[in-house]
Every structure is written in C-alpha cells, then in structure tokens.
Amino acid sequence: METIQGTLSATGRSFGIVVSRFNSIVTGRLLEGAMDCLLRHDADEKAITVVYCPGSF
C-alpha cells in the first residue's frame, strides 16, 4: 500500500481572506479561526491580506 502525506506548512506562501461585513458576529469569529490556523502553520502575518466586503449572499 502506498501512503502519500502532505505537509501543513504555510511558510513562504501568501494568503487572501475575504470577510463579509454582514453578520460580523459570525464572520469575525470565522476570520479569527482562519488567522489562528494560518499562524499555527507558520504563515507570516505580513503575507496575509484581509479584505472586507459588503453583502449577505
């Protein structure tokens, strides 16, 4: 049996996160979770761009 495993390293990569301003109670927590996950996997905070947009759908 062949097993293939990837690594969960965010080192050297860039990330973009789009966050809706609608229902900020929920979307704010989702942003916190996404940031926490990226930082725990060695992403550089300067390599993360967060964009806020209007909308509910």
Phi and psi restraints in degrees (range 20) as a CNS / XPLOR table:
assign (resid 1 and name C) (resid 2 and name N)
       (resid 2 and name CA) (resid 2 and name C) 1.0 -97.7 20.0 2
assign (resid 2 and name N) (resid 2 and name CA)
       (resid 2 and name C) (resid 3 and name N) 1.0 132.5 20.0 2
assign (resid 2 and name C) (resid 3 and name N)
       (resid 3 and name CA) (resid 3 and name C) 1.0 -116.6 20.0 2
assign (resid 3 and name N) (resid 3 and name CA)
       (resid 3 and name C) (resid 4 and name N) 1.0 128.3 20.0 2
assign (resid 3 and name C) (resid 4 and name N)
       (resid 4 and name CA) (resid 4 and name C) 1.0 -116.7 20.0 2
assign (resid 4 and name N) (resid 4 and name CA)
       (resid 4 and name C) (resid 5 and name N) 1.0 126.1 20.0 2
assign (resid 4 and name C) (resid 5 and name N)
       (resid 5 and name CA) (resid 5 and name C) 1.0 -126.6 20.0 2
assign (resid 5 and name N) (resid 5 and name CA)
       (resid 5 and name C) (resid 6 and name N) 1.0 137.4 20.0 2
assign (resid 5 and name C) (resid 6 and name N)
       (resid 6 and name CA) (resid 6 and name C) 1.0 -95.7 20.0 2
assign (resid 6 and name N) (resid 6 and name CA)
       (resid 6 and name C) (resid 7 and name N) 1.0 173.0 20.0 2
assign (resid 6 and name C) (resid 7 and name N)
       (resid 7 and name CA) (resid 7 and name C) 1.0 -105.9 20.0 2
assign (resid 7 and name N) (resid 7 and name CA)
       (resid 7 and name C) (resid 8 and name N) 1.0 153.6 20.0 2
assign (resid 7 and name C) (resid 8 and name N)
       (resid 8 and name CA) (resid 8 and name C) 1.0 -107.8 20.0 2
assign (resid 8 and name N) (resid 8 and name CA)
       (resid 8 and name C) (resid 9 and name N) 1.0 51.9 20.0 2
assign (resid 8 and name C) (resid 9 and name N)
       (resid 9 and name CA) (resid 9 and name C) 1.0 -105.6 20.0 2
assign (resid 9 and name N) (resid 9 and name CA)
       (resid 9 and name C) (resid 10 and name N) 1.0 126.9 20.0 2
assign (resid 9 and name C) (resid 10 and name N)
       (resid 10 and name CA) (resid 10 and name C) 1.0 -98.6 20.0 2
assign (resid 10 and name N) (resid 10 and name CA)
       (resid 10 and name C) (resid 11 and name N) 1.0 7.9 20.0 2
assign (resid 10 and name C) (resid 11 and name N)
       (resid 11 and name CA) (resid 11 and name C) 1.0 -60.7 20.0 2
assign (resid 11 and name N) (resid 11 and name CA)
       (resid 11 and name C) (resid 12 and name N) 1.0 132.1 20.0 2
assign (resid 11 and name C) (resid 12 and name N)
       (resid 12 and name CA) (resid 12 and name C) 1.0 78.2 20.0 2
assign (resid 12 and name N) (resid 12 and name CA)
       (resid 12 and name C) (resid 13 and name N) 1.0 10.8 20.0 2
assign (resid 12 and name C) (resid 13 and name N)
       (resid 13 and name CA) (resid 13 and name C) 1.0 -114.4 20.0 2
assign (resid 13 and name N) (resid 13 and name CA)
       (resid 13 and name C) (resid 14 and name N) 1.0 159.9 20.0 2
assign (resid 13 and name C) (resid 14 and name N)
       (resid 14 and name CA) (resid 14 and name C) 1.0 -111.0 20.0 2
assign (resid 14 and name N) (resid 14 and name CA)
       (resid 14 and name C) (resid 15 and name N) 1.0 148.6 20.0 2
assign (resid 14 and name C) (resid 15 and name N)
       (resid 15 and name CA) (resid 15 and name C) 1.0 -135.9 20.0 2
assign (resid 15 and name N) (resid 15 and name CA)
       (resid 15 and name C) (resid 16 and name N) 1.0 146.9 20.0 2
assign (resid 15 and name C) (resid 16 and name N)
       (resid 16 and name CA) (resid 16 and name C) 1.0 -125.6 20.0 2
assign (resid 16 and name N) (resid 16 and name CA)
       (resid 16 and name C) (resid 17 and name N) 1.0 134.8 20.0 2
assign (resid 16 and name C) (resid 17 and name N)
       (resid 17 and name CA) (resid 17 and name C) 1.0 -124.5 20.0 2
assign (resid 17 and name N) (resid 17 and name CA)
       (resid 17 and name C) (resid 18 and name N) 1.0 125.2 20.0 2
assign (resid 17 and name C) (resid 18 and name N)
       (resid 18 and name CA) (resid 18 and name C) 1.0 -103.4 20.0 2
assign (resid 18 and name N) (resid 18 and name CA)
       (resid 18 and name C) (resid 19 and name N) 1.0 127.4 20.0 2
assign (resid 18 and name C) (resid 19 and name N)
       (resid 19 and name CA) (resid 19 and name C) 1.0 -124.4 20.0 2
assign (resid 19 and name N) (resid 19 and name CA)
       (resid 19 and name C) (resid 20 and name N) 1.0 129.0 20.0 2
assign (resid 19 and name C) (resid 20 and name N)
       (resid 20 and name CA) (resid 20 and name C) 1.0 -76.5 20.0 2
assign (resid 20 and name N) (resid 20 and name CA)
       (resid 20 and name C) (resid 21 and name N) 1.0 138.8 20.0 2
assign (resid 20 and name C) (resid 21 and name N)
       (resid 21 and name CA) (resid 21 and name C) 1.0 -77.2 20.0 2
assign (resid 21 and name N) (resid 21 and name CA)
       (resid 21 and name C) (resid 22 and name N) 1.0 -19.3 20.0 2
assign (resid 21 and name C) (resid 22 and name N)
       (resid 22 and name CA) (resid 22 and name C) 1.0 -70.5 20.0 2
assign (resid 22 and name N) (resid 22 and name CA)
       (resid 22 and name C) (resid 23 and name N) 1.0 134.0 20.0 2
assign (resid 22 and name C) (resid 23 and name N)
       (resid 23 and name CA) (resid 23 and name C) 1.0 59.1 20.0 2
assign (resid 23 and name N) (resid 23 and name CA)
       (resid 23 and name C) (resid 24 and name N) 1.0 54.8 20.0 2
assign (resid 23 and name C) (resid 24 and name N)
       (resid 24 and name CA) (resid 24 and name C) 1.0 -62.3 20.0 2
assign (resid 24 and name N) (resid 24 and name CA)
       (resid 24 and name C) (resid 25 and name N) 1.0 -20.0 20.0 2
assign (resid 24 and name C) (resid 25 and name N)
       (resid 25 and name CA) (resid 25 and name C) 1.0 -61.2 20.0 2
assign (resid 25 and name N) (resid 25 and name CA)
       (resid 25 and name C) (resid 26 and name N) 1.0 -42.7 20.0 2
assign (resid 25 and name C) (resid 26 and name N)
       (resid 26 and name CA) (resid 26 and name C) 1.0 -80.4 20.0 2
assign (resid 26 and name N) (resid 26 and name CA)
       (resid 26 and name C) (resid 27 and name N) 1.0 -49.5 20.0 2
assign (resid 26 and name C) (resid 27 and name N)
       (resid 27 and name CA) (resid 27 and name C) 1.0 -68.0 20.0 2
assign (resid 27 and name N) (resid 27 and name CA)
       (resid 27 and name C) (resid 28 and name N) 1.0 -29.7 20.0 2
assign (resid 27 and name C) (resid 28 and name N)
       (resid 28 and name CA) (resid 28 and name C) 1.0 -64.2 20.0 2
assign (resid 28 and name N) (resid 28 and name CA)
       (resid 28 and name C) (resid 29 and name N) 1.0 -41.1 20.0 2
assign (resid 28 and name C) (resid 29 and name N)
       (resid 29 and name CA) (resid 29 and name C) 1.0 -68.7 20.0 2
assign (resid 29 and name N) (resid 29 and name CA)
       (resid 29 and name C) (resid 30 and name N) 1.0 -36.9 20.0 2
assign (resid 29 and name C) (resid 30 and name N)
       (resid 30 and name CA) (resid 30 and name C) 1.0 -63.9 20.0 2
assign (resid 30 and name N) (resid 30 and name CA)
       (resid 30 and name C) (resid 31 and name N) 1.0 -40.4 20.0 2
assign (resid 30 and name C) (resid 31 and name N)
       (resid 31 and name CA) (resid 31 and name C) 1.0 -62.4 20.0 2
assign (resid 31 and name N) (resid 31 and name CA)
       (resid 31 and name C) (resid 32 and name N) 1.0 -45.3 20.0 2
assign (resid 31 and name C) (resid 32 and name N)
       (resid 32 and name CA) (resid 32 and name C) 1.0 -57.4 20.0 2
assign (resid 32 and name N) (resid 32 and name CA)
       (resid 32 and name C) (resid 33 and name N) 1.0 -42.9 20.0 2
assign (resid 32 and name C) (resid 33 and name N)
       (resid 33 and name CA) (resid 33 and name C) 1.0 -65.6 20.0 2
assign (resid 33 and name N) (resid 33 and name CA)
       (resid 33 and name C) (resid 34 and name N) 1.0 -41.8 20.0 2
assign (resid 33 and name C) (resid 34 and name N)
       (resid 34 and name CA) (resid 34 and name C) 1.0 -65.2 20.0 2
assign (resid 34 and name N) (resid 34 and name CA)
       (resid 34 and name C) (resid 35 and name N) 1.0 -43.8 20.0 2
assign (resid 34 and name C) (resid 35 and name N)
       (resid 35 and name CA) (resid 35 and name C) 1.0 -63.0 20.0 2
assign (resid 35 and name N) (resid 35 and name CA)
       (resid 35 and name C) (resid 36 and name N) 1.0 -44.1 20.0 2
assign (resid 35 and name C) (resid 36 and name N)
       (resid 36 and name CA) (resid 36 and name C) 1.0 -59.0 20.0 2
assign (resid 36 and name N) (resid 36 and name CA)
       (resid 36 and name C) (resid 37 and name N) 1.0 -45.2 20.0 2
assign (resid 36 and name C) (resid 37 and name N)
       (resid 37 and name CA) (resid 37 and name C) 1.0 -62.4 20.0 2
assign (resid 37 and name N) (resid 37 and name CA)
       (resid 37 and name C) (resid 38 and name N) 1.0 -47.0 20.0 2
assign (resid 37 and name C) (resid 38 and name N)
       (resid 38 and name CA) (resid 38 and name C) 1.0 -63.0 20.0 2
assign (resid 38 and name N) (resid 38 and name CA)
       (resid 38 and name C) (resid 39 and name N) 1.0 -44.0 20.0 2
assign (resid 38 and name C) (resid 39 and name N)
       (resid 39 and name CA) (resid 39 and name C) 1.0 -68.3 20.0 2
assign (resid 39 and name N) (resid 39 and name CA)
       (resid 39 and name C) (resid 40 and name N) 1.0 -35.3 20.0 2
assign (resid 39 and name C) (resid 40 and name N)
       (resid 40 and name CA) (resid 40 and name C) 1.0 -67.1 20.0 2
assign (resid 40 and name N) (resid 40 and name CA)
       (resid 40 and name C) (resid 41 and name N) 1.0 -22.1 20.0 2
assign (resid 40 and name C) (resid 41 and name N)
       (resid 41 and name CA) (resid 41 and name C) 1.0 -103.4 20.0 2
assign (resid 41 and name N) (resid 41 and name CA)
       (resid 41 and name C) (resid 42 and name N) 1.0 29.0 20.0 2
assign (resid 41 and name C) (resid 42 and name N)
       (resid 42 and name CA) (resid 42 and name C) 1.0 70.4 20.0 2
assign (resid 42 and name N) (resid 42 and name CA)
       (resid 42 and name C) (resid 43 and name N) 1.0 24.9 20.0 2
assign (resid 42 and name C) (resid 43 and name N)
       (resid 43 and name CA) (resid 43 and name C) 1.0 -72.3 20.0 2
assign (resid 43 and name N) (resid 43 and name CA)
       (resid 43 and name C) (resid 44 and name N) 1.0 145.6 20.0 2
assign (resid 43 and name C) (resid 44 and name N)
       (resid 44 and name CA) (resid 44 and name C) 1.0 -83.1 20.0 2
assign (resid 44 and name N) (resid 44 and name CA)
       (resid 44 and name C) (resid 45 and name N) 1.0 127.2 20.0 2
assign (resid 44 and name C) (resid 45 and name N)
       (resid 45 and name CA) (resid 45 and name C) 1.0 -57.7 20.0 2
assign (resid 45 and name N) (resid 45 and name CA)
       (resid 45 and name C) (resid 46 and name N) 1.0 -29.8 20.0 2
assign (resid 45 and name C) (resid 46 and name N)
       (resid 46 and name CA) (resid 46 and name C) 1.0 -71.7 20.0 2
assign (resid 46 and name N) (resid 46 and name CA)
       (resid 46 and name C) (resid 47 and name N) 1.0 -14.8 20.0 2
assign (resid 46 and name C) (resid 47 and name N)
       (resid 47 and name CA) (resid 47 and name C) 1.0 -95.6 20.0 2
assign (resid 47 and name N) (resid 47 and name CA)
       (resid 47 and name C) (resid 48 and name N) 1.0 8.8 20.0 2
assign (resid 47 and name C) (resid 48 and name N)
       (resid 48 and name CA) (resid 48 and name C) 1.0 -112.1 20.0 2
assign (resid 48 and name N) (resid 48 and name CA)
       (resid 48 and name C) (resid 49 and name N) 1.0 121.9 20.0 2
assign (resid 48 and name C) (resid 49 and name N)
       (resid 49 and name CA) (resid 49 and name C) 1.0 -107.9 20.0 2
assign (resid 49 and name N) (resid 49 and name CA)
       (resid 49 and name C) (resid 50 and name N) 1.0 127.1 20.0 2
assign (resid 49 and name C) (resid 50 and name N)
       (resid 50 and name CA) (resid 50 and name C) 1.0 -110.7 20.0 2
assign (resid 50 and name N) (resid 50 and name CA)
       (resid 50 and name C) (resid 51 and name N) 1.0 127.3 20.0 2
assign (resid 50 and name C) (resid 51 and name N)
       (resid 51 and name CA) (resid 51 and name C) 1.0 -119.5 20.0 2
assign (resid 51 and name N) (resid 51 and name CA)
       (resid 51 and name C) (resid 52 and name N) 1.0 127.6 20.0 2
assign (resid 51 and name C) (resid 52 and name N)
       (resid 52 and name CA) (resid 52 and name C) 1.0 -98.7 20.0 2
assign (resid 52 and name N) (resid 52 and name CA)
       (resid 52 and name C) (resid 53 and name N) 1.0 137.6 20.0 2
assign (resid 52 and name C) (resid 53 and name N)
       (resid 53 and name CA) (resid 53 and name C) 1.0 -136.6 20.0 2
assign (resid 53 and name N) (resid 53 and name CA)
       (resid 53 and name C) (resid 54 and name N) 1.0 156.5 20.0 2
assign (resid 53 and name C) (resid 54 and name N)
       (resid 54 and name CA) (resid 54 and name C) 1.0 -78.7 20.0 2
assign (resid 54 and name N) (resid 54 and name CA)
       (resid 54 and name C) (resid 55 and name N) 1.0 169.1 20.0 2
assign (resid 54 and name C) (resid 55 and name N)
       (resid 55 and name CA) (resid 55 and name C) 1.0 122.0 20.0 2
assign (resid 55 and name N) (resid 55 and name CA)
       (resid 55 and name C) (resid 56 and name N) 1.0 156.4 20.0 2
assign (resid 55 and name C) (resid 56 and name N)
       (resid 56 and name CA) (resid 56 and name C) 1.0 -123.4 20.0 2
assign (resid 56 and name N) (resid 56 and name CA)
       (resid 56 and name C) (resid 57 and name N) 1.0 -9.0 20.0 2
